[in-house]
Structures are given as structure tokens and as C-alpha cells.
């Protein structure tokens, strides 16, 4: 209820993306320890919705770019500083962790049929 609503409405993008992997990891750990507590699944679902909205998972498909050379930076164009993208390896690790977790959840659901 309230946690999911706050997470969906009050999530500052840069801060959320910086802590996304750790938050998802802790939620997965807690839901594995307490598989019958639906609140962990609900919060993790909201996190994944926000990560998809912020194109976090899109970074897993991209190869890390090489550092731009000083010549590529133009001092003539005043640009806003870009948000730092999540580390490529961190995004891949998060995707792999969530895939394993979702497979585990699917196997648990299959056991109860």
C-alpha cells in the first residue's frame, strides 16, 4: 500500500538508480527468507516498474562506452551535466539476480498447483 505508493511517486531518479541493485538484492534476500510475506514481492514489483520506466535494464544491452577524449568535449556548448549511467556490470548483475529470483518464484508457484 503506502510503501509502494511512496516509492512510485517520490523516487528521485538519480538516487534510485544509484541504489537500485542493492535495494533489489536486499528485497530478494528478504523474500527468500520470508517467502510468505507478500510485501517484499509488492515493493520489488514497484522497484522493477520504476527501473523499467527509467530504462535501467536498457543499460544491460549496451556495451560500456569508452571514455571520451578531451577533444570530443566542446567548451562552446554549455550542456547540463548528464546523469551518470549505472555501471554496466552492476546492471548485468541485477538482471541476472532478478532472472534467478523470478525463476525461483515461478517454480514455487508451480509447486502449489
Buried (B, 14 or more C-beta within 10 A) or exposed (E): EEEBEEBEEEBEEEEBBBEBBEBBBEBBEBBEEEEEEEBBBBBBEBBBEBBEEBEBBEBBEEEEEEEEEEEEEEEEEEEEEEEEBBEBEBBBBBBEBBEEBEEBBEEEEEEEE
